[in-house]
Amino acid sequence: MRLLLMSDTHLPKRAKALPEALLAELPRADVVFHAGDWVDTATLDLLESRCARLVGVYGNNDGPALRARLPEVAYAELGGLLFGVVHETGSAQGRETRCAARFPDLDVLVFGHSHIPWDTTAPSGLRLLNPGSPTDRRRQPHCTYMTATVEEGSLGEVALHRLPQRH
């Protein structure tokens, strides 16, 4: 099973559209995760129309229209693994311990907010993944997203993809 992870798209404020390289991944993904800060409902509509399955949450920059359609926390059982999605997890210091305590039953937590890619494993075994942002790199060298696989009840390859800079 192929997964596509994104967050913090901030459309149309940080970019006018999702990058073509990211859009090209949509039909290849069995499940697409979006960890919040969509900003516009058009991006949600687009992903809902093009994704086999979308698991998304709202973020701190998402207004009433998005909050009416998306939860603060979402869950999905995929290939024997329990995934959770949330926008904010707090500061980087202590994140693994804090998230493991908040989500003791999860195998994987997808999150966003910082625009900083993150891939760690808590002592409890919880895998924490932040795909960064495909449209707003902030202080990062590149805009990014992630892909991953689920194989035989475990998380397979997780890859961070760097997008070309926009001109």
Secondary structure, DSSP 4 states (H G I P E B T S, - for coil): -EEEEE----TTTT-SS--HHHHHHGGG-SEEEE-S---SHHHHHHHHHH-SSEEE---TT--HHHHHHS-SEEEEEETTEEEEEES----STTHHHHHHHH-TT-SEEE--SS---EEEE-TTS-EEEE---SS--TTSSSEEEEEEEEETTEEEEEEEEEEPPP-
